[in-house]
């Protein structure tokens, strides 16, 4: 159970000498590090040691009363639960002839109808301590992180796992520079080969950093190619859940422990269902209230899949502006009495304790 690491080369803007113009990714016992061409300066060593020490501190001291220190239990934080375009839609808020009730509610920053690109963060308390593993960094990632990371005391990102290569899943990779420039030396990215090939075009300067001008600061990413088989991220076993996201387009869900996450799906192949057995929490795509689209489950199809998979609990994600949080959840609550289905819509900022 392993992932292929692909290194990169980048100029070093912060060495004390002018001679260490480039640094190379090396790997010692599976842990990649960055080394300047002509050795490590004191400044370089101090900075790397300081950044690495952050991982041993669960939360830096702060007087911000909004910050919630991490507890001992693992948890999922819903970083985003909306579509690629986000909710509210600008077009709805600026249309003088249209009253969109969900977008009108979502204009309130505290509304549960306010949704940015679908993403979750796994805060995993494992053998090596508390780790933060992000699934997807879409084009609104920075705004989601700005809202929820300070609120929940999330400082570092130990890994990012990619479901597919659409903009709502990878559009925020460039924003990871804030972490690799100011918090930690690098971020591992776990991605399927087909999606990495897309990144080589859409984010070519992050994949091949030799094209970056000396002194420029871009995200320091380490790409690990994953297959459709289990792999390990920070002591946590991750099992890919292959699904279709439109005809002929493969996307990945992921299972960790008894948690199953499928964010973008139009069909589940037969070979994936055995991987969904004995699921305690299913997080599933549900775009529209009345029907599916060629690329996403609608609520009726998503409910049919819940009946087939039989998880203990389900939280839907990826909802568009036709899905009113309070109204749909009121309808879904009745299914617990009639069918024994524990199903609800998730919302941005939702925290769910989990056992891993």
N, C-alpha and C positions, 0 to 999 in steps of 0.2 A: 504494500500500500504506500505509494510514493508519487511525487509529482516532479516533473522535469523542470529544472531551474534554468532560465535563460538570462544571462547577465547583460550588462550594458557598460558603456564607457562614457564618462562625462568630465568636463573641466571642473577643477576645484576652485571656487571663488574665495575660499577663506583660509588657505594656507598662508603662513607667515613668509614663505619664500616665494620667489617668482619662478622657481624651477619646477615645482610640482604642478605642472599644468594639466595633468590628467590623472584620474584615479581609476582603478580597475576592480571589478567585483571578483573576489575570490571566495572559495567555499571551504571552510574547515569543519569537518564532522557535520556537514549538512547545514551549517549556519553561515550565510554569506556576509562578508564584511567588505568595507571599502578601504583601500590603501592608496595613498599618493604614490606617484611614480618614483620619487626620490626619498621615500621614507616618511615617517610620521613626525610632524612637528609637535612641539609641546602644546601649541594651541589646538592642533587637530586632535591629539590624544585627550586633552581636557574636555573638548567639546563632545567627543564621542563618549567618553566616560560619563559625563553629565547626562547626556541624552539617554544612554543605556540605563542609568540609575533610575530614570523615571518609571521604568517597568516594575520596580520593586516597591513603588509607592502607590497605593491604590487611589489616592486623591491628594492633590497639593493643598496646602493650607489656604484658606480663603475666608473672607469676611462676607461674601455674597450669600445672603440668606436664602437665595433660590436653590443653591447647590444641595443636592441630596447625596450624601456619601454612599458608596456602594456597600451593601451588606454582605453577608457570607454566602447567601444563596445565589445560584445562577439565575439569570432572568433574560427575557427577550424584551427589547424596547423597539416599538414600531416607529422607525425614523420617518417613514412616509407610507401612506395607504391609498394614494390616488393614481390617476392616469398620467400619461406622458405630458399632457398639457396642463395638468394641475387644476385644483378647484380652490377659489372661484375662477371661472373663465373671464378674461378681460372682455371678451365679446358680449357676455351676458350683462356685465356691470355697466357697459357703455351703450347698450341697445335701448333707446328711449321707448320702443314699442313692445318690448318683451320683459316680462317679470319672471325671472328664474328664481323660485323660492330657495333652492339649495344654495345657489351662488350668492344670493342676497344674505343668507345666514352665514355663509363661509367668509364673507367680507369681515366678519368679526374674528380677530385673531384667536379667540378662545373657543370658537365653534368647533365641534367635532366633525362638521362637514368640511372644514378647511383641510385639504389633502394635497400633499406634494408627492413626488415620485415614489413609487413603492420600494421599500427597503426596510430591513430589520437589522438590529445590532444584537448579537449574542454576547451577553456579559457572562463569561464562563469562569467559574471558580474551579480550577483544576489543580493538578499536582505542582504546576509552576506558578500558581497564584492566579489572581484575577486577570483575565484577558478579555479584550474587546475585539470581536470578529464581526465585521460588517458584511452583509450580503447586498451587493450592488451600490453604486455611487452614481446616481443619475444626474441629469442636468440641473435639478434643484437641490442637489445634495448640500451645497454650502448653506442654503437658507434653512434647511432642516437641521443641520448641525448647529447653526447659530442659535436656533430655538431650543434644541433639546440637549446638546452636549453640556453647556454650562449648567442647565437646570438639573441634570442628573449626574454631574461630576464626571463626565467622560473626557479624559485628557488624551490618552493615546489610542492609536489604532494598530492592533497587532497583525491584522490581515484583512484583506478584502477578497470576497469570493464573488465571481460574476456568474449570473444566470444566463445571459445572452448579450449580444452586442448592439442592441438598440440604444438610442440616445438616452432613454429613461433609465438605463442600467449602467452606462459607461460615460455619460456626458459630464460627470463631475470628477473624472480622474485628474484633470488638470488642477482642480481645487485642493487636491491632496498635498500640494506644495506647501501649504500653511503648516502641515504636520512635519513634513520632511525637512523644511527649512528652519523650523522654530521649536519643534517638540522632540523629534526622534530622527535617527539617521536615514531610515528607509521604511517602506511598507511593502510586504509581500502581496502580490496579486495572483490569485488562483483562477485560471481561466482555461476553457476548452480550446483546442487548437484552432477550430474554425473561427472562434471569436477573436483569438489572438491575431489571426490573419487580417481580420477587419481592423483591429486596433493598429496594425502596422501601417494602415492607410489613414485612419481618422485621427490617430494619436502618434504619428510617426516619430515625433520629437521626444516622446516619452519612451518609446521602444528603442530607438537608435539615438542616444543622446550625443553622439559625436557631431550631430548637425547643430547642436546648441552653441551659441557664441560664448566664449569664455567670459565668466562673470555673470551670465544670465542664470536665473534660478528657476528650475522647473521641478516637478515632482520626481523624487528619487524612488522609483518603483522597481521591484524585483519580480519578474514574471515567472510563474510556475505553471507549466502545462499539465492539465488534469485530463484523465480519461473518464469514461463512464463506469468507474469502479471506485471503491472506497479509497480515501486518502486521509492523511492526518494533518491537522492544523493546530499547533500549540496543544498537543496531547489530546485533542478532541477528534474523534473519528467522524468524518463527513462522508455520507453515502449519496452520490448523485442520483437524482430521480429524473430520468429522461422523459420528456413530454414533447408534444407538438405545439408550436405557437404559430399556427397557420400551416397550410399545406406545404410540406417539404421543408419547413423551418424548425430546426431542433432547438429547444431551450432546456435548461436544467432546473429542476427543483432540487432540494437537498434535505436529507434526513440526518439529524444529530440526536443521539439517544432515541427517545420515542416521540420526538418532535418532527413533523413533516411539513416542509415549506414548499409550496408550488405557486409562484407569483404570476406567471404568464403562460397560459395554457388554453388550447382549443380542443385538445384530445389527449387522452392518456393511453399509451400503447399497452398491450396485454402484458408485456414483460415487466412493466413497472409496478403493476398491482401487488405482486408478492412483496415488494420493498415497502409497501404501505401498511402491511399487516401490523396489528397490535400498536396502533398509533394513539398516543395519549392526547396530543394536540395537533390538529391539522390546520394549517394556514393556507387558504385556497383563493385563487382568482375568482372574482365575481363582478363583472363590469357593469352590467345593466340589470334593471329589475325584471324585465319581461322576456328577454331573449338573449341568445348568444350571438357573437359576431364571428367572422371567419378566423379571428385570431384570439378571441377571449371567451371564456365561459360567461354566460349570463347567470343570473341567480337561479332560475329553474334547473339548468344543467348542473350547476355547482351543487345544488341540493341533491340531485340524483346521484352525483358522485359521492357525496357524504353518506347517503344511504347504502351505497355499494361498499365503501371503504370501512364504514362503521368506526370512526375515531371516537374517543371518549368526549372530546370537545372540539369545536371548529370555530375559527375566526376567519371571516372573509376579508379580502384586501383587494386593492386595485379598482376601487369603485369610481364611477364617473358622476357627473353632476345630476343625474336622474335618481341617484340613490340617497334619499334623505336619511340621515343616521337614526334619528329618533323614530321616524315612521316605520322604516324597514325593520329595525330591531324590535319594535312592538309587535310586528307581524311574526317575526322569527321566534319570539318568546313563546308563542302558542304551540310551536312544534314540539316543545319539550313535554307538554301535556298530552298531545295527540300521538306523537311518534317516538317520544323519548330522545329527540335530537337536541343536543345542547349546541346551538348555533347562534352567532351574533356577528355584526360588523365590527371590525377593529377601527381604530382611529389614531391619528398622528399623536405620538407621545404616550401611547398606552404601554404600561409595563406589566409583564406577566411573569411571575416566578415560575421556574421550571427546575426539574431534577435531572441532572446529567451525570 
